[in-house]
Amino acid sequence: MAKRKGTRADALRTAVDQTFHAAAGQAQLTRDRAQELVDELSHTATRVRDLLDDLRPPSGDEIRSLREDLRALERRVAKLEARGKQAGKEAGKEAGKAKRPARGG
């Protein structure tokens, strides 16, 4: 009879051990899948944050900076236009001199 109790105890011990190992294996799979989901969620949150940054209206500082850049560009264009007009006038004078026939000839 003692042998029979030992057999039942061994069977129970084996069943518990198998259940434990199966649960541990399943827990590892669950942990791995949870980590994948967290990584995916983190990546998606980063993409959403980047998209929201692109969609948000500019701040007052950004607008001020853009205005300063625009003013600087306006000054540069005005200088270039003035140089172009001056060069055009000088080229026109030179062209006018070359077209005049020589007097007295």
C-alpha beads as a LAMMPS data file, in Angstrom:
LAMMPS data file: protein, C-alpha beads

105 atoms
104 bonds

1 atom types
1 bond types

-500.0 500.0 xlo xhi
-500.0 500.0 ylo yhi
-500.0 500.0 zlo zhi

Masses

1 110.0

Atoms # bond

1 1 1 0.000 0.000 0.000
2 1 1 2.903 2.378 0.729
3 1 1 4.116 1.880 -2.766
4 1 1 0.776 2.994 -4.086
5 1 1 0.869 6.238 -2.065
6 1 1 4.345 6.881 -3.368
7 1 1 3.128 6.403 -6.887
8 1 1 0.252 8.810 -6.388
9 1 1 2.562 11.313 -4.749
10 1 1 5.053 10.964 -7.588
11 1 1 2.284 11.368 -10.145
12 1 1 1.020 14.439 -8.335
13 1 1 4.524 15.839 -8.052
14 1 1 5.122 15.208 -11.772
15 1 1 1.794 16.816 -12.705
16 1 1 2.531 19.878 -10.572
17 1 1 6.041 20.118 -12.023
18 1 1 4.730 19.872 -15.598
19 1 1 2.059 22.470 -14.875
20 1 1 4.638 24.776 -13.364
21 1 1 6.970 24.452 -16.354
22 1 1 4.103 24.966 -18.791
23 1 1 2.968 28.056 -16.897
24 1 1 6.543 29.385 -16.759
25 1 1 6.931 28.898 -20.498
26 1 1 3.618 30.614 -21.132
27 1 1 4.627 33.462 -18.820
28 1 1 7.815 33.986 -20.833
29 1 1 5.801 34.132 -24.057
30 1 1 3.419 36.601 -22.423
31 1 1 6.340 38.695 -21.185
32 1 1 7.927 38.720 -24.657
33 1 1 4.653 39.723 -26.298
34 1 1 4.088 42.430 -23.679
35 1 1 7.566 43.829 -24.381
36 1 1 6.828 43.855 -28.121
37 1 1 3.592 45.737 -27.467
38 1 1 5.357 48.287 -25.241
39 1 1 8.044 48.834 -27.894
40 1 1 5.390 49.257 -30.586
41 1 1 3.398 51.656 -28.407
42 1 1 6.526 53.704 -27.688
43 1 1 7.374 53.907 -31.395
44 1 1 3.814 54.939 -32.247
45 1 1 3.770 57.576 -29.494
46 1 1 6.993 59.054 -30.879
47 1 1 5.493 59.210 -34.380
48 1 1 2.319 60.868 -33.054
49 1 1 4.368 63.429 -31.101
50 1 1 6.405 64.237 -34.232
51 1 1 3.231 64.629 -36.304
52 1 1 1.674 66.910 -33.701
53 1 1 4.836 69.043 -33.668
54 1 1 4.511 69.411 -37.448
55 1 1 0.827 70.364 -37.184
56 1 1 1.004 72.813 -34.295
57 1 1 0.983 76.511 -35.104
58 1 1 4.295 78.363 -34.799
59 1 1 5.164 80.017 -31.507
60 1 1 5.591 83.758 -31.097
61 1 1 9.364 83.351 -30.982
62 1 1 9.336 81.367 -34.222
63 1 1 7.234 84.050 -35.936
64 1 1 9.571 86.806 -34.680
65 1 1 12.563 84.878 -35.974
66 1 1 10.910 84.408 -39.366
67 1 1 10.119 88.125 -39.556
68 1 1 13.749 88.993 -38.807
69 1 1 14.895 86.595 -41.519
70 1 1 12.396 88.138 -43.948
71 1 1 13.630 91.669 -43.189
72 1 1 17.229 90.604 -43.750
73 1 1 16.271 89.057 -47.087
74 1 1 14.388 92.221 -48.088
75 1 1 17.524 94.288 -47.386
76 1 1 19.692 91.942 -49.426
77 1 1 17.260 91.980 -52.366
78 1 1 17.063 95.791 -52.253
79 1 1 20.883 96.014 -52.409
80 1 1 20.997 93.582 -55.319
81 1 1 18.294 95.501 -57.168
82 1 1 20.148 98.797 -56.607
83 1 1 23.352 97.268 -57.962
84 1 1 21.454 95.895 -60.939
85 1 1 19.907 99.281 -61.730
86 1 1 23.279 101.009 -61.400
87 1 1 24.937 98.453 -63.648
88 1 1 22.097 98.809 -66.160
89 1 1 22.514 102.586 -66.277
90 1 1 26.261 102.293 -66.806
91 1 1 25.785 99.683 -69.511
92 1 1 23.212 101.927 -71.203
93 1 1 25.633 104.881 -71.220
94 1 1 28.374 102.744 -72.712
95 1 1 26.019 101.374 -75.369
96 1 1 24.855 104.907 -76.239
97 1 1 28.434 106.101 -76.751
98 1 1 29.265 103.189 -78.992
99 1 1 26.203 103.815 -81.261
100 1 1 26.915 107.533 -81.879
101 1 1 28.678 108.188 -85.158
102 1 1 31.925 110.056 -84.956
103 1 1 31.601 113.781 -85.791
104 1 1 33.505 115.529 -88.395
105 1 1 34.194 112.609 -90.503

Bonds

1 1 1 2
2 1 2 3
3 1 3 4
4 1 4 5
5 1 5 6
6 1 6 7
7 1 7 8
8 1 8 9
9 1 9 10
10 1 10 11
11 1 11 12
12 1 12 13
13 1 13 14
14 1 14 15
15 1 15 16
16 1 16 17
17 1 17 18
18 1 18 19
19 1 19 20
20 1 20 21
21 1 21 22
22 1 22 23
23 1 23 24
24 1 24 25
25 1 25 26
26 1 26 27
27 1 27 28
28 1 28 29
29 1 29 30
30 1 30 31
31 1 31 32
32 1 32 33
33 1 33 34
34 1 34 35
35 1 35 36
36 1 36 37
37 1 37 38
38 1 38 39
39 1 39 40
40 1 40 41
41 1 41 42
42 1 42 43
43 1 43 44
44 1 44 45
45 1 45 46
46 1 46 47
47 1 47 48
48 1 48 49
49 1 49 50
50 1 50 51
51 1 51 52
52 1 52 53
53 1 53 54
54 1 54 55
55 1 55 56
56 1 56 57
57 1 57 58
58 1 58 59
59 1 59 60
60 1 60 61
61 1 61 62
62 1 62 63
63 1 63 64
64 1 64 65
65 1 65 66
66 1 66 67
67 1 67 68
68 1 68 69
69 1 69 70
70 1 70 71
71 1 71 72
72 1 72 73
73 1 73 74
74 1 74 75
75 1 75 76
76 1 76 77
77 1 77 78
78 1 78 79
79 1 79 80
80 1 80 81
81 1 81 82
82 1 82 83
83 1 83 84
84 1 84 85
85 1 85 86
86 1 86 87
87 1 87 88
88 1 88 89
89 1 89 90
90 1 90 91
91 1 91 92
92 1 92 93
93 1 93 94
94 1 94 95
95 1 95 96
96 1 96 97
97 1 97 98
98 1 98 99
99 1 99 100
100 1 100 101
101 1 101 102
102 1 102 103
103 1 103 104
104 1 104 105
